[in-house]
Amino acid sequence: MSNPAPDVLAVIQAGRLSYEAVIFAASFRAANPEFAGRLVFAEPQPGPLWPGTDPRAEPEVRALLEAEFAAVILPFASEVFGASYPHGNKIEALKVLPEGTPFVFFDTDTLFTGPLSEVPFDFARPTASMRRTGTWPVIELYGPGYTEIWGALYDRFGLDFDSSLDHSQPEEYWERYLYFNAGWFFGACPQVFHKQFQEIARSIRDDPPAALICQPLDPWLDQVALPLVIHGLGGARNTIPEGLLDGRVSCHYRLLPLLFARESDAVVEALMRVTAPNRVKKVLKGSEAAKRMIYQGRGAKARALFDRTALPPNERTIRNTLKRNRLWLR
């Protein structure tokens, strides 16, 4: 791992993300006992962009994270996104980190199964998760195609479009175009990354190019802006080896029912192990999903419904199966 050690950053917020943060921290510390960097949770604060809502985490969660897992919880004011686009938290959260210290951001619904020291980060060449599908743009009959839509975005921000393309993929096929899952990403300076990410996302939201006029941007805005940020900062696809993040080091599980349904035995075993201590169990039982899936055996029931060697080809089928069996808990 590069020196200095990176800050590891996630967002904490009232509700589901609070309890996901407990699993995140417990699994991170178990998998990284000698980690020399900081484990940081950025927390949005009450303000005009959170009308009638207090987005801060539950006190018992904060206490556990700080006392048991040496987590640093840093507040930030929502200045651009807030309740209207909670995914924007990850964009604004970057500003809590110090200039010039490399960082790795993870979505809070991440569980760690291996040490981050196994990942040879090249912070000068940022990248993000390739565990994605072609969710955006949505191509309409007689509407603009991938090249026109993505090309308009690169033109808007003065970026070279052709060098972002994977020329091994055919024209108008979604994988030809730089696209990531925003579940993790990293960079050399959080302040520079934040500035670019926020400026690009706000520009797309407030004044989309004409080619985007019929395109949905909620919840995809962060994943539309992220490739432009990474490309503009000299990054690319797969600047670290495959199979580490989203592999043997980390798992972006999304929701607990999906974890039990489709993830590996190693992931489930790690989850059960890090959530077993009484101090963790006492807090996680405040989450209905964690209480029922982890501690009351519904996770095992969900797991028994699926063959991990032959999962349904799309997530919707998995979700519907879980819902039919009353095992869909958020």
Helices and strands as residue ranges (DSSP letters): E 7-11, H 16-31, E 39-44, H 59-69, E 72-76, G 82-84, G 86-88, H 89-93, G 94-96, E 103-106, E 110-112, G 116-118, E 128-129, H 146-156, G 162-164, G 174-176, E 181-187, H 190-206, G 210-212, H 221-232, I 244-248, E 250-252, H 256-262, H 265-274, H 278-284, H 288-290, I 291-295, H 298-304, H 315-324
